[in-house]
Amino acid sequence: MAEGYKMAEDSQPKLTGFGSKAVHSGTNHVGDAVNTPIFQSSTYKLTDERYAGWAAGAHHALLYTRITSVNAEAVIEKICSLEGAEDGEVFSSGMAAISSTLMALLSSGDHVVASADVYGGTYGLMTEEFPRFGIEVTMADMTDVNSYEAAIQANTKVLYIETLTNPVLKVCDVEAMATLAKKHGLICIIDNTFTSPWGCNPLSLGADLVIHSTTKYLGGHSDIIGGAVVGSREHIENIFHRKVHFGGSADPNSCFLLERGMRTLHVRMPKICANAAELAKRLENHPMIERVNHPTLESHPQYEVAQRIMPKGTGM
C-alpha cells in the first residue's frame, strides 16, 4: 500500500467475513473520513522517500496517477481481500486488464490456449491483434480438460479460461484446469467476472491470476468502466509495467465509484442470484420456451461442476 496516506497497519481492523471485507477493507480513512475521499490529482509530491521507493521498483508509489493513486490503492486492497490475493492492479476497462495481463506474460513465438467461447473482446484481441505480434492462439473446449491438454504445445505459456462464459454460460472446472496448468508448467488465468469473488475464488482453486471487468458486478451500478487483475506479487509487478506503458490506468473518480459499489456486493449478489435462479426455473417450465441454459438448472450440461465450483449461482 502506498505510504503516507494510510492508517498504521496495527490500527487496521482484522476482517474475516466476506461482508466485512467488502465494506471495510482498503478504505483510506485519511482525515477521519468514513469513505476514501476522491484524490482528483494527476501528481503527488516527489519526496525523497517516494522517489527512492520508485527507483527501487516499488510499483505502489504515489507519484503520478498513471502509476497509481490513493483511490486505486484502496480498491486494489479491497479486491485482493475479497479474492484472497497477494497483490493486484486496476485498469480503465476490463479489456485493458486483459490485454495488459496477457501482453505482460506473452512474447513473440509464444502460444496461449483459450476457450472457443471466450468473451468477444478477448476473442478479438487474440485473433486480430496477437498474430501481429507473433503470438499463437488455439481455441479449445473449456468444458473438456482433455481438449485443453491436447491443444498444449511446446511454446505454450498460458491457459486462459472464464469461470462462466459470456454469453452462453458454460461452466469451467477451474480446479481441474489449474491442475492441468501446473502439470505443464503454465500460467492459469481466470476471468471471474460473471461469478464475482462472492461466487467463486479461483485463486483458492489453484489459478495463478484472476481478472475482472469491474464494470459488471463489482461496480454494480452501470456507471463506471473498469478492470482488475489479482494474483501473486511477482506476476502483478510484471503486469504493472504493462499498465504504465500502455496507459490503461483507472482514474480516481471511477475508483471511488468502484469502491462504493463493492461495499454492497455481499448484499446485492444473494438477491441477484436468487432472482436469476427463479427466473431460469420458471422459463424452463414455460410451454413456449424450448431451452434455458443456466448453471443452477439440473438440465445444464455442467450442472455438477457448477455446484462444486460456484454453488451460490450467478445472476447471468
N, C-alpha and C positions, 0 to 999 in steps of 0.2 A: 504494500500500500504506500502511496506517495506520502512523504514525510511533511510535517508542518501543518497539516490540515486534518488531523485525525486524533481521536481520543487515544490516550495511552492504552496499550494492549491489555494491561491488567485491570482497566476500568470498564472494558467491554463486557456485556453480559454473556454468560455461557448459554448458547442456544442449542436445543436438542430437537424439538418438534418442527415439522415442516412449516407449519403456520408461523411459528416464532421466527424461523429463519426468513420466511417470505416478508414478514413485516419489519424485522429489526436488523438483520444482517446487512452490513455495508453502509447503513445510514450514517452520514457525516454530520455530527451534532455541533459543528463549528458555530460559535456564537450562541450556544444553547438552543439552537433551532431543533424542532421536533423532526422536520424533514431536511434533507440535504438541500441547501439553497442553490439556486442556479448561478454558476460561476461563468457568466457570459463574457469571457475574456479570451482573446487569442493567444496571449502570452502571460508568463509568470516571471517574477523577479529571478534573475540569474544569480543566485547566491553561490558562494564557493562550494557549499555542501552539495547543492543540486548539480552543479557542473561536474564536480568530482564523481558523483554517482553516475551521471550520464557517461562520462569518459570511461568509467569502469564497467559500463554495459548495463546499468540499471534501467530497464525499459518502462518502469513506472515513475520516472522522474517528471515532476511538474515543470516543464519548460515552455512548451508550445502545444496548443490544443490538438494539432495533428498527431502529436505523440501521445498525449493523454490529457485528461482534465480531472478536476475533483469529481465532477458528476459521472464521468466514465469510470473512474476508480470505484465509486460507490456501487454502480450496477454490476461491474465485474465481480466485486466481492460477493454481492447477493447471488448472482447466477452460480458462481463457484460453490457457494454454500449449499444451494439447492441441488446441484448436480454432484456434490462431493468431489470437486476438482481442486487441484493444487493451484492452478493459475488460469487466466483467461484474457480475452480481448473482446471489445465490442466494436461494431462497424456501422457504417451508414446504411447498409442494407443486408439482407440475407445473402444475396449474390456476392456482395463484397467480402463477406465472411467466407463463403465457399471458395471463391476464386483466389483470395489471399492465402487460404489454408492449403489448397492444392498446389498453387504455384510455389509455396514455400517448401513443399515436400517432393515435388517432381521436377526433373530436368529433361533436356532433350535426350531422347533414347530410352526414357523410362516408360513404363506401362502401368495402367490402372484398370482394375476390374470394377465395373459399376452395374447397377441394376438396369435392366431393359425398360423398367417402368419409372426411371428416375424423373424427378421434377423437371419440367420443361426448360427452365432457365439453366439448370445444371446440365441437362442434355445438350443444349446449345453451346455451352462453354466447352464441353468435352468433344463434341463432334465438329464444331465450326472453328473454335479457337485453338484447341490443343494441337491439331495437326500442323498448324502454322509454326508451332514451337517444337515440333518433332516428338510430341508425346502421344503414345499409342493408347487407345481405349478399346476394351472389349466389353460389350454388354451381355450380361448373363441373367439367369433367373434367380432373383433374390430369395425366393421361397425354397430353393433347392441348393443346399450346400455343395452337393456334388457338381452342380452346374458351375458354381463359382470356382471350385477347385480345378475343374477341367480347363477353365479359362486362364489359370495362372501360368505365366511364362517365366523364363529366366530373368527377364528385366522388369518383372512386376514389382512395384513398390507399395501400392495402396489398394486396399479393398474399400470401396465406397458403397455405403448402404443407407437406406432410410428405415427407421423403426416401422413406420407406416407410410406407404407410398401415397403420393399425390398425383392423380385424384382417385385411383381405383381401390385404395385401402387394402393392399396386400400387406401381410404382416411378416416381418423378418425375425428369424430366430437369432437374435443378437448374440446370445451366448455361444451358439454353435459357430457363427461367423467369426466371432472374436477368437475362438479356439482355433479355427482354421487359419486365421491371420498369424497367430503365434506359432503355429506348426511350421509355417513357411517363412517366418521372419518378416512379416509385412505389417504395415500400419493400418489399423482398422478405424475408419472414420464413419460415424453415425450421424445422420441428420435426424434429430429428435423433435423436430418442430411440431408434428401432428400429435404427439403424445404429451409433450411438456415434461419438465422434471417431476411434476406431480404424478404423472402416469407411468414413467419409466426412467430409470437411471442407468444408461448404457455403460458408464464407467464401472459401475459395480458388477456388471456382467462381463467385463473384460475388454471393452472397447478402449482405444487409445485417445480418441478425440471425439467430442460431441459438438455438433453445430446446431444453431437455432436461427430461424428467421424470427427475430423478436417482434416483428410486425404482427404476428398472429397471437397466440395465447399469452405470451409473456407481457406484451404491451396491453392487449386486451380491449382496447377502445377504438381501434381503427383510426388512430390519429397520429401514428408515427410509422416510419420505415426504419428498420434496423436489423442487425445481425449480431451473432456472438459465436465464439468458439471457446471451449474449455478443455483442459487436459493437464498433462504434465508440464512443469515449468520449462523443461528442455524444448518440448515441441512448441510451446506458446512463445518462447523467446524468438524462435525462428520465424514464426508466423507474424510476430510483432513487426519485424523489419520489413516484411512484405506490405503490411498495413501502412507503415510510414512511407515507403517508397511509392506505393500505388495510390495513396491518398484516400483510402476508404474509411476514414475515421468518423466516429459518431460525434455529432455536435452536442454541447452541454444541454440545450433545451430538450432535445429528443431523449437524452439520457435521464433527465429529470422526469419526463412523462413515462419513460420505461420503468423507472424505479417506482413511481406511483402505481403503475399497472401491476407490477409484481407483488405489491403488498396485499392484493386481494386474490392472488392466484389460487390459494388454498380454499377460498370461499367460492370462487367462480367455477372452478373445474368440476367439483362434485355435481353441481346442478347442470352444468353444460353436458356432462357425460350421461347423466340420468335422463335428460331430455332427449338426447340423441338415441340412446338405447330404447326408450319408449317409442319414439317415432319410428325407428327401424322395425321394431316388433309389430306395430300397427300396420305399417306399409306392407310388411311381408304377408300379413293376413288379409290384405285388401284384394278383392277379386279382380281388380283392373291392373294390378301390379304383377309383372311376370317374375321379377327377381330383385332382391335387395341385397346389396353387398356391404355388410357391416360386421366388424370383428366381434361384436357382442352376441351375434346370432349363431346358433349351433350349425346353421347351414353354411356359414363362411368356411372356405377351404382351409384356412389356418386358424380355426377357432381354438383348438387346443393349444397352439403356440401362443395365441393372443392371451389366453387365460394364464399362461405361465410368465410371459414377458411383460404384458400390460394389462393385468387383471382389473384395473379400475376403469378400463374402457377409454373411449375418445369421444370428442364432440363432433368429429367429422363424419 
